[in-house]
């Protein structure tokens, strides 16, 4: 569903920059069998249809909650809070005035060492 939506948006707006935030699954957080397959199969569409893809490791989020935030049993709300902090941090330069990385194109130029 997500990659279909991204491809439809790309068809409608081919000249616009598109950034995605993808959470990579982990058996430590969820035991759903199909999550790794969904993530693996969606990578091709993300590479083809988005200009920037930020991958967030679910297991790393879980470890941050356990070690840094000292939460014994992190909930999805705790993990989502960390994801929102990452998204906010990455897009700060787009929301506030400044010279460096003031739009998605400049952000991509400065962050991607080997563009396609």
C-alpha positions as a Markdown table, in Angstrom:
| # | Residue | x | y | z |
|---|---|---|---|---|
| 1 | Unk | 0.0 | 0.0 | 0.0 |
| 2 | Unk | 2.7 | 2.5 | 0.9 |
| 3 | Unk | 4.9 | 1.9 | -2.1 |
| 4 | Unk | 1.8 | 2.0 | -4.4 |
| 5 | Unk | 1.0 | 5.4 | -2.9 |
| 6 | Unk | 4.5 | 6.6 | -3.4 |
| 7 | Unk | 4.6 | 5.5 | -7.1 |
| 8 | Unk | 1.2 | 7.3 | -7.7 |
| 9 | Unk | 2.5 | 10.5 | -6.1 |
| 10 | Unk | 5.6 | 10.2 | -8.3 |
| 11 | Unk | 3.5 | 9.9 | -11.4 |
| 12 | Unk | 1.4 | 12.9 | -10.5 |
| 13 | Unk | 4.3 | 15.1 | -9.4 |
| 14 | Unk | 7.5 | 13.9 | -11.2 |
| 15 | Unk | 9.4 | 17.1 | -10.7 |
| 16 | Unk | 9.0 | 17.3 | -6.9 |
| 17 | Unk | 11.5 | 16.0 | -4.4 |
| 18 | Unk | 10.2 | 13.2 | -2.2 |
| 19 | Unk | 11.6 | 12.1 | 1.1 |
| 20 | Unk | 10.5 | 9.0 | 3.0 |
| 21 | Unk | 11.2 | 7.7 | 6.6 |
| 22 | Unk | 11.2 | 3.9 | 6.7 |
| 23 | Unk | 11.3 | 1.9 | 9.9 |
| 24 | Unk | 13.3 | -1.4 | 9.4 |
| 25 | Unk | 11.7 | -4.2 | 11.4 |
| 26 | Unk | 13.3 | -6.2 | 14.2 |
| 27 | Unk | 12.4 | -9.5 | 15.9 |
| 28 | Unk | 13.1 | -7.8 | 19.3 |
| 29 | Unk | 10.2 | -5.4 | 18.9 |
| 30 | Unk | 7.7 | -7.4 | 16.9 |
| 31 | Unk | 7.3 | -11.1 | 16.1 |
| 32 | Unk | 5.2 | -10.7 | 12.9 |
| 33 | Unk | 6.7 | -13.1 | 10.3 |
| 34 | Unk | 6.0 | -11.0 | 7.2 |
| 35 | Unk | 7.6 | -7.7 | 8.4 |
| 36 | Unk | 11.1 | -8.5 | 7.0 |
| 37 | Unk | 9.6 | -9.6 | 3.7 |
| 38 | Unk | 7.5 | -6.4 | 3.4 |
| 39 | Unk | 10.6 | -4.3 | 4.2 |
| 40 | Unk | 12.8 | -6.1 | 1.7 |
| 41 | Unk | 10.2 | -6.0 | -1.1 |
| 42 | Unk | 9.5 | -2.3 | -0.5 |
| 43 | Unk | 13.2 | -1.2 | -0.9 |
| 44 | Unk | 13.1 | -1.4 | -4.7 |
| 45 | Unk | 10.1 | 1.0 | -4.9 |
| 46 | Unk | 11.7 | 3.3 | -2.4 |
| 47 | Unk | 14.9 | 3.5 | -4.3 |
| 48 | Unk | 13.1 | 4.1 | -7.6 |
| 49 | Unk | 10.4 | 6.5 | -6.5 |
| 50 | Unk | 11.8 | 8.6 | -3.7 |
| 51 | Unk | 14.7 | 11.0 | -3.7 |
| 52 | Unk | 15.7 | 10.5 | -0.1 |
| 53 | Unk | 14.9 | 7.6 | 2.1 |
| 54 | Unk | 15.8 | 7.7 | 5.8 |
| 55 | Unk | 16.0 | 4.2 | 7.3 |
| 56 | Unk | 15.4 | 3.9 | 11.0 |
| 57 | Unk | 16.3 | 0.7 | 12.7 |
| 58 | Unk | 13.6 | -0.6 | 15.1 |
| 59 | Unk | 16.0 | -2.5 | 17.2 |
| 60 | Unk | 18.3 | 0.5 | 17.6 |
| 61 | Unk | 15.2 | 2.5 | 18.8 |
| 62 | Unk | 14.4 | -0.3 | 21.2 |
| 63 | Unk | 18.0 | -0.2 | 22.5 |
| 64 | Unk | 18.0 | 3.6 | 22.9 |
| 65 | Unk | 14.8 | 3.3 | 25.0 |
| 66 | Unk | 16.3 | 0.5 | 27.2 |
| 67 | Unk | 19.8 | 1.9 | 27.7 |
| 68 | Unk | 19.5 | 5.7 | 27.4 |
| 69 | Unk | 16.0 | 6.4 | 28.5 |
| 70 | Unk | 16.1 | 3.5 | 31.1 |
| 71 | Unk | 12.7 | 2.1 | 30.1 |
| 72 | Unk | 12.2 | -1.5 | 31.1 |
| 73 | Unk | 9.5 | -2.3 | 28.6 |
| 74 | Unk | 9.3 | 0.3 | 25.8 |
| 75 | Unk | 5.9 | 0.7 | 24.2 |
| 76 | Unk | 5.1 | 1.6 | 20.6 |
| 77 | Unk | 4.4 | 5.1 | 21.9 |
| 78 | Unk | 8.0 | 5.4 | 23.2 |
| 79 | Unk | 9.4 | 4.1 | 19.9 |
| 80 | Unk | 7.1 | 6.5 | 17.9 |
| 81 | Unk | 8.3 | 9.4 | 20.0 |
| 82 | Unk | 11.9 | 8.7 | 19.1 |
| 83 | Unk | 10.9 | 8.4 | 15.4 |
| 84 | Unk | 9.2 | 11.7 | 15.6 |
| 85 | Unk | 12.3 | 13.3 | 17.2 |
| 86 | Unk | 14.4 | 11.9 | 14.3 |
| 87 | Unk | 12.0 | 13.3 | 11.7 |
| 88 | Unk | 11.9 | 16.6 | 13.5 |
| 89 | Unk | 15.7 | 16.8 | 13.6 |
| 90 | Unk | 16.2 | 15.9 | 10.0 |
| 91 | Unk | 13.6 | 18.5 | 8.8 |
| 92 | Unk | 14.6 | 21.3 | 11.1 |
| 93 | Unk | 16.6 | 23.0 | 8.3 |
| 94 | Unk | 13.4 | 23.0 | 6.2 |
| 95 | Unk | 11.2 | 24.6 | 8.8 |
| 96 | Unk | 13.6 | 27.4 | 10.1 |
| 97 | Unk | 15.5 | 30.0 | 8.2 |
| 98 | Unk | 19.1 | 29.3 | 7.3 |
| 99 | Unk | 21.6 | 29.0 | 4.4 |
| 100 | Unk | 22.6 | 25.3 | 4.7 |
| 101 | Unk | 20.1 | 22.7 | 3.5 |
| 102 | Unk | 17.2 | 25.1 | 3.1 |
| 103 | Unk | 15.2 | 22.7 | 0.8 |
| 104 | Unk | 15.1 | 19.0 | 0.1 |
| 105 | Unk | 17.3 | 19.3 | -3.0 |
| 106 | Unk | 20.1 | 20.9 | -1.1 |
| 107 | Unk | 19.7 | 18.4 | 1.8 |
| 108 | Unk | 20.0 | 15.5 | -0.7 |
| 109 | Unk | 23.1 | 17.1 | -2.4 |
| 110 | Unk | 24.8 | 17.4 | 1.0 |
| 111 | Unk | 23.8 | 14.0 | 2.4 |
| 112 | Unk | 24.1 | 11.6 | -0.5 |
| 113 | Unk | 27.7 | 10.9 | -1.3 |
| 114 | Unk | 27.0 | 8.8 | -4.5 |
| 115 | Unk | 23.8 | 9.9 | -6.2 |
| 116 | Unk | 22.1 | 7.7 | -8.7 |
